[in-house]
Amino acid sequence: MILKIKIKVVSTITIKELRESTGLSQSKFAEKFHIPIGTLQHWEQGVRKPPEYVIYMIEVLIDNDYN
């Protein structure tokens, strides 16, 4: 018997809060996580919303790097 389970990850932290927690500038953060600077700026300004999985993955990477 195979069970298929969908897991939805919901984060309450914003991409800007994640970036600020690292102390990195937009350009350094974008470079570190291979995000085009324009995309990061749009995410932070609310023009577009990053996918939940991206926020989750960056959050995990930051937790491993900075804690």
N, CA, C and O atoms as a GROMACS GRO file, in nm:
protein
  268
    1MET      N    1   0.084  -0.118   0.000
    1MET     CA    2   0.000   0.000   0.000
    1MET      C    3   0.089   0.125   0.000
    1MET      O    4   0.178   0.137   0.084
    2ILE      N    5   0.065   0.214  -0.091
    2ILE     CA    6   0.142   0.338  -0.102
    2ILE      C    7   0.052   0.454  -0.064
    2ILE      O    8  -0.057   0.471  -0.118
    3LEU      N    9   0.101   0.533   0.028
    3LEU     CA   10   0.028   0.652   0.070
    3LEU      C   11   0.094   0.775   0.010
    3LEU      O   12   0.217   0.789   0.013
    4LYS      N   13   0.014   0.863  -0.044
    4LYS     CA   14   0.065   0.989  -0.095
    4LYS      C   15   0.020   1.099   0.000
    4LYS      O   16  -0.098   1.115   0.028
    5ILE      N   17   0.117   1.172   0.049
    5ILE     CA   18   0.089   1.278   0.145
    5ILE      C   19   0.140   1.409   0.089
    5ILE      O   20   0.253   1.419   0.043
    6LYS      N   21   0.054   1.509   0.094
    6LYS     CA   22   0.095   1.644   0.054
    6LYS      C   23   0.123   1.723   0.180
    6LYS      O   24   0.042   1.727   0.272
    7ILE      N   25   0.237   1.788   0.181
    7ILE     CA   26   0.274   1.871   0.294
    7ILE      C   27   0.286   2.014   0.243
    7ILE      O   28   0.358   2.042   0.147
    8LYS      N   29   0.215   2.103   0.309
    8LYS     CA   30   0.224   2.244   0.271
    8LYS      C   31   0.305   2.318   0.377
    8LYS      O   32   0.271   2.316   0.496
    9VAL      N   33   0.410   2.383   0.333
    9VAL     CA   34   0.494   2.459   0.423
    9VAL      C   35   0.447   2.604   0.419
    9VAL      O   36   0.441   2.665   0.313
   10VAL      N   37   0.415   2.657   0.536
   10VAL     CA   38   0.372   2.796   0.544
   10VAL      C   39   0.465   2.869   0.638
   10VAL      O   40   0.478   2.833   0.755
   11SER      N   41   0.527   2.971   0.587
   11SER     CA   42   0.620   3.050   0.667
   11SER      C   43   0.557   3.186   0.694
   11SER      O   44   0.492   3.244   0.608
   12THR      N   45   0.579   3.235   0.814
   12THR     CA   46   0.526   3.367   0.849
   12THR      C   47   0.632   3.476   0.832
   12THR      O   48   0.602   3.594   0.846
   13ILE      N   49   0.754   3.437   0.804
   13ILE     CA   50   0.863   3.533   0.787
   13ILE      C   51   0.870   3.578   0.641
   13ILE      O   52   0.843   3.501   0.549
   14THR      N   53   0.906   3.703   0.622
   14THR     CA   54   0.918   3.755   0.486
   14THR      C   55   1.061   3.741   0.438
   14THR      O   56   1.153   3.722   0.517
   15ILE      N   57   1.078   3.752   0.308
   15ILE     CA   58   1.212   3.743   0.250
   15ILE      C   59   1.298   3.859   0.301
   15ILE      O   60   1.419   3.842   0.321
   16LYS      N   61   1.237   3.975   0.321
   16LYS     CA   62   1.311   4.091   0.372
   16LYS      C   63   1.358   4.065   0.515
   16LYS      O   64   1.472   4.098   0.550
   17GLU      N   65   1.272   4.006   0.597
   17GLU     CA   66   1.311   3.973   0.734
   17GLU      C   67   1.424   3.871   0.735
   17GLU      O   68   1.516   3.879   0.816
   18LEU      N   69   1.417   3.774   0.645
   18LEU     CA   70   1.525   3.676   0.634
   18LEU      C   71   1.656   3.744   0.598
   18LEU      O   72   1.759   3.719   0.660
   19ARG      N   73   1.650   3.832   0.497
   19ARG     CA   74   1.772   3.901   0.455
   19ARG      C   75   1.827   3.987   0.568
   19ARG      O   76   1.948   3.985   0.594
   20GLU      N   77   1.740   4.062   0.634
   20GLU     CA   78   1.785   4.149   0.743
   20GLU      C   79   1.846   4.069   0.858
   20GLU      O   80   1.936   4.117   0.927
   21SER      N   81   1.796   3.947   0.880
   21SER     CA   82   1.851   3.864   0.988
   21SER      C   83   1.995   3.823   0.961
   21SER      O   84   2.069   3.788   1.053
   22THR      N   85   2.035   3.826   0.834
   22THR     CA   86   2.171   3.791   0.798
   22THR      C   87   2.265   3.911   0.803
   22THR      O   88   2.387   3.895   0.810
   23GLY      N   89   2.208   4.031   0.800
   23GLY     CA   90   2.290   4.152   0.797
   23GLY      C   91   2.346   4.181   0.658
   23GLY      O   92   2.430   4.270   0.643
   24LEU      N   93   2.300   4.107   0.558
   24LEU     CA   94   2.350   4.127   0.422
   24LEU      C   95   2.270   4.234   0.348
   24LEU      O   96   2.151   4.251   0.372
   25SER      N   97   2.336   4.304   0.259
   25SER     CA   98   2.268   4.398   0.170
   25SER      C   99   2.187   4.317   0.069
   25SER      O  100   2.204   4.196   0.057
   26GLN      N  101   2.099   4.385  -0.002
   26GLN     CA  102   2.022   4.316  -0.106
   26GLN      C  103   2.114   4.251  -0.208
   26GLN      O  104   2.092   4.136  -0.247
   27SER      N  105   2.215   4.322  -0.251
   27SER     CA  106   2.302   4.268  -0.355
   27SER      C  107   2.381   4.146  -0.305
   27SER      O  108   2.398   4.049  -0.379
   28LYS      N  109   2.430   4.151  -0.182
   28LYS     CA  110   2.506   4.037  -0.127
   28LYS      C  111   2.415   3.917  -0.103
   28LYS      O  112   2.454   3.803  -0.129
   29PHE      N  113   2.294   3.942  -0.054
   29PHE     CA  114   2.198   3.835  -0.030
   29PHE      C  115   2.159   3.769  -0.162
   29PHE      O  116   2.156   3.646  -0.172
   30ALA      N  117   2.130   3.851  -0.262
   30ALA     CA  118   2.093   3.799  -0.394
   30ALA      C  119   2.206   3.715  -0.452
   30ALA      O  120   2.182   3.609  -0.510
   31GLU      N  121   2.328   3.762  -0.437
   31GLU     CA  122   2.444   3.688  -0.487
   31GLU      C  123   2.461   3.556  -0.413
   31GLU      O  124   2.482   3.452  -0.476
   32LYS      N  125   2.451   3.560  -0.282
   32LYS     CA  126   2.470   3.439  -0.200
   32LYS      C  127   2.370   3.328  -0.235
   32LYS      O  128   2.405   3.211  -0.240
   33PHE      N  129   2.244   3.368  -0.260
   33PHE     CA  130   2.140   3.269  -0.286
   33PHE      C  131   2.101   3.258  -0.434
   33PHE      O  132   2.001   3.195  -0.469
   34HIS      N  133   2.182   3.318  -0.519
   34HIS     CA  134   2.163   3.309  -0.665
   34HIS      C  135   2.023   3.353  -0.708
   34HIS      O  136   1.955   3.286  -0.786
   35ILE      N  137   1.983   3.468  -0.655
   35ILE     CA  138   1.854   3.528  -0.690
   35ILE      C  139   1.884   3.656  -0.767
   35ILE      O  140   1.963   3.738  -0.721
   36PRO      N  141   1.824   3.675  -0.883
   36PRO     CA  142   1.844   3.803  -0.953
   36PRO      C  143   1.804   3.919  -0.862
   36PRO      O  144   1.700   3.914  -0.796
   37ILE      N  145   1.885   4.024  -0.860
   37ILE     CA  146   1.861   4.136  -0.770
   37ILE      C  147   1.723   4.198  -0.793
   37ILE      O  148   1.655   4.237  -0.697
   38GLY      N  149   1.680   4.207  -0.918
   38GLY     CA  150   1.547   4.262  -0.948
   38GLY      C  151   1.436   4.178  -0.888
   38GLY      O  152   1.336   4.231  -0.840
   39THR      N  153   1.454   4.048  -0.891
   39THR     CA  154   1.355   3.957  -0.832
   39THR      C  155   1.348   3.978  -0.682
   39THR      O  156   1.238   3.988  -0.625
   40LEU      N  157   1.462   3.985  -0.616
   40LEU     CA  158   1.465   4.008  -0.472
   40LEU      C  159   1.399   4.141  -0.437
   40LEU      O  160   1.321   4.149  -0.342
   41GLN      N  161   1.430   4.244  -0.513
   41GLN     CA  162   1.369   4.375  -0.487
   41GLN      C  163   1.218   4.369  -0.503
   41GLN      O  164   1.145   4.427  -0.422
   42HIS      N  165   1.170   4.302  -0.605
   42HIS     CA  166   1.025   4.288  -0.625
   42HIS      C  167   0.961   4.211  -0.510
   42HIS      O  168   0.852   4.246  -0.466
   43TRP      N  169   1.028   4.107  -0.463
   43TRP     CA  170   0.975   4.031  -0.350
   43TRP      C  171   0.967   4.120  -0.226
   43TRP      O  172   0.867   4.118  -0.155
   44GLU      N  173   1.071   4.196  -0.201
   44GLU     CA  174   1.074   4.280  -0.081
   44GLU      C  175   0.974   4.395  -0.090
   44GLU      O  176   0.920   4.437   0.012
   45GLN      N  177   0.950   4.446  -0.208
   45GLN     CA  178   0.857   4.557  -0.227
   45GLN      C  179   0.712   4.512  -0.237
   45GLN      O  180   0.621   4.595  -0.239
   46GLY      N  181   0.690   4.382  -0.244
   46GLY     CA  182   0.554   4.329  -0.253
   46GLY      C  183   0.498   4.329  -0.394
   46GLY      O  184   0.379   4.304  -0.414
   47VAL      N  185   0.583   4.359  -0.494
   47VAL     CA  186   0.539   4.356  -0.634
   47VAL      C  187   0.504   4.212  -0.673
   47VAL      O  188   0.404   4.186  -0.741
   48ARG      N  189   0.588   4.120  -0.627
   48ARG     CA  190   0.565   3.977  -0.647
   48ARG      C  191   0.591   3.906  -0.516
   48ARG      O  192   0.654   3.962  -0.426
   49LYS      N  193   0.544   3.783  -0.506
   49LYS     CA  194   0.562   3.704  -0.385
   49LYS      C  195   0.648   3.583  -0.417
   49LYS      O  196   0.621   3.512  -0.514
   50PRO      N  197   0.752   3.558  -0.338
   50PRO     CA  198   0.833   3.440  -0.363
   50PRO      C  199   0.755   3.313  -0.332
   50PRO      O  200   0.669   3.315  -0.244
   51PRO      N  201   0.784   3.205  -0.401
   51PRO     CA  202   0.719   3.078  -0.368
   51PRO      C  203   0.751   3.039  -0.224
   51PRO      O  204   0.862   3.062  -0.176
   52GLU      N  205   0.654   2.979  -0.156
   52GLU     CA  206   0.673   2.938  -0.017
   52GLU      C  207   0.795   2.847   0.000
   52GLU      O  208   0.868   2.858   0.098
   53TYR      N  209   0.817   2.758  -0.098
   53TYR     CA  210   0.929   2.665  -0.084
   53TYR      C  211   1.063   2.739  -0.088
   53TYR      O  212   1.160   2.694  -0.027
   54VAL      N  213   1.069   2.850  -0.160
   54VAL     CA  214   1.193   2.928  -0.167
   54VAL      C  215   1.222   2.991  -0.030
   54VAL      O  216   1.334   2.987   0.019
   55ILE      N  217   1.120   3.049   0.030
   55ILE     CA  218   1.137   3.107   0.164
   55ILE      C  219   1.182   3.000   0.261
   55ILE      O  220   1.275   3.021   0.339
   56TYR      N  221   1.117   2.884   0.256
   56TYR     CA  222   1.152   2.774   0.346
   56TYR      C  223   1.297   2.729   0.325
   56TYR      O  224   1.372   2.711   0.422
   57MET      N  225   1.336   2.711   0.201
   57MET     CA  226   1.472   2.664   0.172
   57MET      C  227   1.577   2.766   0.216
   57MET      O  228   1.679   2.728   0.273
   58ILE      N  229   1.553   2.893   0.191
   58ILE     CA  230   1.647   2.995   0.234
   58ILE      C  231   1.653   3.001   0.387
   58ILE      O  232   1.760   3.017   0.446
   59GLU      N  233   1.537   2.988   0.450
   59GLU     CA  234   1.532   2.988   0.596
   59GLU      C  235   1.617   2.873   0.654
   59GLU      O  236   1.689   2.893   0.752
   60VAL      N  237   1.608   2.756   0.596
   60VAL     CA  238   1.687   2.641   0.640
   60VAL      C  239   1.836   2.668   0.619
   60VAL      O  240   1.917   2.641   0.707
   61LEU      N  241   1.871   2.721   0.503
   61LEU     CA  242   2.012   2.751   0.476
   61LEU      C  243   2.067   2.854   0.573
   61LEU      O  244   2.180   2.841   0.621
   62ILE      N  245   1.988   2.957   0.602
   62ILE     CA  246   2.032   3.060   0.696
   62ILE      C  247   2.048   3.001   0.836
   62ILE      O  248   2.145   3.030   0.905
   63ASP      N  249   1.952   2.918   0.877
   63ASP     CA  250   1.964   2.853   1.008
   63ASP      C  251   2.092   2.772   1.019
   63ASP      O  252   2.155   2.770   1.124
   64ASN      N  253   2.130   2.707   0.912
   64ASN     CA  254   2.252   2.625   0.913
   64ASN      C  255   2.378   2.712   0.908
   64ASN      O  256   2.480   2.676   0.967
   65ASP      N  257   2.372   2.824   0.837
   65ASP     CA  258   2.490   2.910   0.821
   65ASP      C  259   2.513   3.005   0.939
   65ASP      O  260   2.627   3.029   0.977
   66TYR      N  261   2.407   3.058   0.996
   66TYR     CA  262   2.419   3.166   1.092
   66TYR      C  263   2.387   3.127   1.235
   66TYR      O  264   2.398   3.210   1.326
   67ASN      N  265   2.348   3.004   1.259
   67ASN     CA  266   2.317   2.960   1.397
   67ASN      C  267   2.404   2.846   1.440
   67ASN      O  268   2.391   2.798   1.553
   0.00000   0.00000   0.00000
